[in-house]
């Protein structure tokens, strides 16, 4: 059975500069997130309720310089949940834009 993964991306000028994927062991998303930060050699950003809501609703969120207490060399850190095929969580009713 395929495990869920967490995908982290360092974004600068709307381009992915670095990308890392970490398997989520035993449903511990926090540990996978810390591992992505370690691989990118950045501190763990400040987690706000906004990030939790976005991650729960869309399976992704992002962090900018305001979410770090140390200077960063990029514009945005994006985190996205990659669920195994067929295990995608529905985000509500389908709309025509989903098929566009």
C-alpha atoms as an extended CHARMM CRD file, in Angstrom:
* protein
*
       100  EXT
         1         1  UNK       CA              0.0000000000        0.0000000000        0.0000000000  PROA      1               0.0000000000
         2         2  UNK       CA              1.3670000000        3.3930000000       -1.0280000000  PROA      2               0.0000000000
         3         3  UNK       CA              1.8760000000        5.9410000000        1.7540000000  PROA      3               0.0000000000
         4         4  UNK       CA              0.9430000000        9.5860000000        1.7310000000  PROA      4               0.0000000000
         5         5  UNK       CA              3.7790000000       12.0250000000        1.1230000000  PROA      5               0.0000000000
         6         6  UNK       CA              4.4340000000       15.6660000000        1.8840000000  PROA      6               0.0000000000
         7         7  UNK       CA              5.8210000000       17.7730000000       -0.9640000000  PROA      7               0.0000000000
         8         8  UNK       CA              7.7790000000       20.9190000000       -0.1370000000  PROA      8               0.0000000000
         9         9  UNK       CA              8.8080000000       23.5410000000       -2.6870000000  PROA      9               0.0000000000
        10        10  UNK       CA             11.0390000000       26.6120000000       -2.4430000000  PROA      10              0.0000000000
        11        11  UNK       CA              9.6180000000       29.2910000000       -4.7600000000  PROA      11              0.0000000000
        12        12  UNK       CA             11.4280000000       32.3680000000       -6.0960000000  PROA      12              0.0000000000
        13        13  UNK       CA             10.0510000000       34.5980000000       -8.8720000000  PROA      13              0.0000000000
        14        14  UNK       CA              7.1850000000       32.1280000000       -9.4980000000  PROA      14              0.0000000000
        15        15  UNK       CA              9.6270000000       29.2760000000      -10.1880000000  PROA      15              0.0000000000
        16        16  UNK       CA             10.3870000000       26.1690000000       -8.1790000000  PROA      16              0.0000000000
        17        17  UNK       CA             14.0310000000       26.3830000000       -7.1110000000  PROA      17              0.0000000000
        18        18  UNK       CA             14.0670000000       23.3020000000       -4.8970000000  PROA      18              0.0000000000
        19        19  UNK       CA             11.6710000000       20.4680000000       -4.2950000000  PROA      19              0.0000000000
        20        20  UNK       CA             11.6350000000       17.6590000000       -1.7100000000  PROA      20              0.0000000000
        21        21  UNK       CA              9.1720000000       14.8630000000       -1.0240000000  PROA      21              0.0000000000
        22        22  UNK       CA              8.9930000000       13.0290000000        2.3080000000  PROA      22              0.0000000000
        23        23  UNK       CA              6.8900000000        9.9690000000        3.1690000000  PROA      23              0.0000000000
        24        24  UNK       CA              4.4930000000       10.4650000000        6.0680000000  PROA      24              0.0000000000
        25        25  UNK       CA              5.1960000000        7.7290000000        8.6090000000  PROA      25              0.0000000000
        26        26  UNK       CA              2.3040000000        6.6420000000       10.8620000000  PROA      26              0.0000000000
        27        27  UNK       CA              0.2350000000        9.7060000000        9.9250000000  PROA      27              0.0000000000
        28        28  UNK       CA              2.8100000000       12.0620000000       11.5070000000  PROA      28              0.0000000000
        29        29  UNK       CA              2.5810000000       15.0490000000        9.1450000000  PROA      29              0.0000000000
        30        30  UNK       CA              4.4500000000       17.2320000000       11.6450000000  PROA      30              0.0000000000
        31        31  UNK       CA              7.5480000000       15.0010000000       11.5130000000  PROA      31              0.0000000000
        32        32  UNK       CA              7.4600000000       15.0280000000        7.6940000000  PROA      32              0.0000000000
        33        33  UNK       CA              7.1910000000       18.8380000000        7.7290000000  PROA      33              0.0000000000
        34        34  UNK       CA             10.1750000000       19.1330000000       10.0860000000  PROA      34              0.0000000000
        35        35  UNK       CA             12.1540000000       16.8080000000        7.7850000000  PROA      35              0.0000000000
        36        36  UNK       CA             11.3680000000       19.0070000000        4.7560000000  PROA      36              0.0000000000
        37        37  UNK       CA             12.5510000000       22.0880000000        6.6690000000  PROA      37              0.0000000000
        38        38  UNK       CA             15.7360000000       20.2150000000        7.6320000000  PROA      38              0.0000000000
        39        39  UNK       CA             16.4040000000       19.2580000000        4.0080000000  PROA      39              0.0000000000
        40        40  UNK       CA             15.9080000000       22.8730000000        2.9060000000  PROA      40              0.0000000000
        41        41  UNK       CA             18.0890000000       24.0560000000        5.8160000000  PROA      41              0.0000000000
        42        42  UNK       CA             15.4430000000       26.5180000000        7.0560000000  PROA      42              0.0000000000
        43        43  UNK       CA             13.9110000000       26.9140000000       10.4700000000  PROA      43              0.0000000000
        44        44  UNK       CA             10.3920000000       25.6660000000       11.0110000000  PROA      44              0.0000000000
        45        45  UNK       CA              8.0630000000       28.5930000000       10.1860000000  PROA      45              0.0000000000
        46        46  UNK       CA              5.4480000000       29.9680000000       12.5490000000  PROA      46              0.0000000000
        47        47  UNK       CA              2.2560000000       27.9150000000       12.1930000000  PROA      47              0.0000000000
        48        48  UNK       CA             -0.8720000000       30.1050000000       12.1780000000  PROA      48              0.0000000000
        49        49  UNK       CA             -4.5440000000       29.0500000000       12.1950000000  PROA      49              0.0000000000
        50        50  UNK       CA             -4.6430000000       30.2030000000        8.5410000000  PROA      50              0.0000000000
        51        51  UNK       CA             -2.1130000000       27.4910000000        7.6380000000  PROA      51              0.0000000000
        52        52  UNK       CA             -4.1160000000       24.8060000000        9.4540000000  PROA      52              0.0000000000
        53        53  UNK       CA             -7.3550000000       25.8330000000        7.7110000000  PROA      53              0.0000000000
        54        54  UNK       CA             -5.7310000000       25.8760000000        4.2640000000  PROA      54              0.0000000000
        55        55  UNK       CA             -4.0670000000       22.5070000000        4.8230000000  PROA      55              0.0000000000
        56        56  UNK       CA             -7.2860000000       20.8870000000        6.0940000000  PROA      56              0.0000000000
        57        57  UNK       CA             -9.4190000000       22.2960000000        3.2770000000  PROA      57              0.0000000000
        58        58  UNK       CA             -7.0360000000       22.1440000000        0.2980000000  PROA      58              0.0000000000
        59        59  UNK       CA             -4.1950000000       19.8390000000        1.3910000000  PROA      59              0.0000000000
        60        60  UNK       CA             -1.6710000000       22.6400000000        0.8480000000  PROA      60              0.0000000000
        61        61  UNK       CA             -0.4370000000       25.8760000000        2.3690000000  PROA      61              0.0000000000
        62        62  UNK       CA              2.4710000000       28.2870000000        2.0100000000  PROA      62              0.0000000000
        63        63  UNK       CA              4.8010000000       30.3550000000        4.1670000000  PROA      63              0.0000000000
        64        64  UNK       CA              6.4000000000       33.7110000000        3.3030000000  PROA      64              0.0000000000
        65        65  UNK       CA              9.0900000000       35.8100000000        5.0270000000  PROA      65              0.0000000000
        66        66  UNK       CA              6.5560000000       37.0040000000        7.6400000000  PROA      66              0.0000000000
        67        67  UNK       CA              6.2780000000       33.4260000000        8.9410000000  PROA      67              0.0000000000
        68        68  UNK       CA              9.9990000000       33.0400000000        9.6790000000  PROA      68              0.0000000000
        69        69  UNK       CA             11.9290000000       34.6550000000       12.5300000000  PROA      69              0.0000000000
        70        70  UNK       CA             15.2160000000       34.4530000000       10.5950000000  PROA      70              0.0000000000
        71        71  UNK       CA             15.8850000000       35.9080000000        7.1210000000  PROA      71              0.0000000000
        72        72  UNK       CA             15.1330000000       33.5590000000        4.2150000000  PROA      72              0.0000000000
        73        73  UNK       CA             16.6430000000       33.4360000000        0.7170000000  PROA      73              0.0000000000
        74        74  UNK       CA             13.3720000000       32.7200000000       -1.0930000000  PROA      74              0.0000000000
        75        75  UNK       CA              9.9140000000       34.2130000000       -1.5090000000  PROA      75              0.0000000000
        76        76  UNK       CA              7.7320000000       31.2840000000       -0.5030000000  PROA      76              0.0000000000
        77        77  UNK       CA              7.8070000000       27.7810000000        0.9950000000  PROA      77              0.0000000000
        78        78  UNK       CA              4.8640000000       25.7180000000       -0.2550000000  PROA      78              0.0000000000
        79        79  UNK       CA              3.7580000000       22.4710000000        1.4040000000  PROA      79              0.0000000000
        80        80  UNK       CA              1.3230000000       20.0360000000       -0.2300000000  PROA      80              0.0000000000
        81        81  UNK       CA             -0.0940000000       16.6740000000        0.8050000000  PROA      81              0.0000000000
        82        82  UNK       CA              0.2770000000       13.9780000000       -1.8640000000  PROA      82              0.0000000000
        83        83  UNK       CA             -2.2480000000       11.2640000000       -1.0690000000  PROA      83              0.0000000000
        84        84  UNK       CA             -2.0570000000        7.8170000000       -2.6720000000  PROA      84              0.0000000000
        85        85  UNK       CA             -3.9920000000        7.4920000000       -5.9310000000  PROA      85              0.0000000000
        86        86  UNK       CA             -7.6810000000        6.9070000000       -5.2370000000  PROA      86              0.0000000000
        87        87  UNK       CA             -7.4480000000        8.2740000000       -1.6890000000  PROA      87              0.0000000000
        88        88  UNK       CA             -7.9190000000       11.9260000000       -2.5730000000  PROA      88              0.0000000000
        89        89  UNK       CA            -10.1010000000       13.8760000000       -0.2050000000  PROA      89              0.0000000000
        90        90  UNK       CA            -12.9840000000       15.6380000000       -1.8840000000  PROA      90              0.0000000000
        91        91  UNK       CA            -13.0180000000       19.3890000000       -1.3800000000  PROA      91              0.0000000000
        92        92  UNK       CA            -16.7530000000       19.6010000000       -2.0060000000  PROA      92              0.0000000000
        93        93  UNK       CA            -19.0510000000       19.3890000000       -5.0230000000  PROA      93              0.0000000000
        94        94  UNK       CA            -17.5190000000       19.4410000000       -8.4870000000  PROA      94              0.0000000000
        95        95  UNK       CA            -17.6890000000       22.6200000000      -10.4910000000  PROA      95              0.0000000000
        96        96  UNK       CA            -17.1080000000       23.2280000000      -14.2210000000  PROA      96              0.0000000000
        97        97  UNK       CA            -13.7770000000       24.8730000000      -13.3750000000  PROA      97              0.0000000000
        98        98  UNK       CA            -12.4560000000       21.5610000000      -12.0110000000  PROA      98              0.0000000000
        99        99  UNK       CA            -12.7210000000       20.0410000000      -15.4950000000  PROA      99              0.0000000000
       100       100  UNK       CA            -11.2280000000       23.0380000000      -17.3160000000  PROA      100             0.0000000000
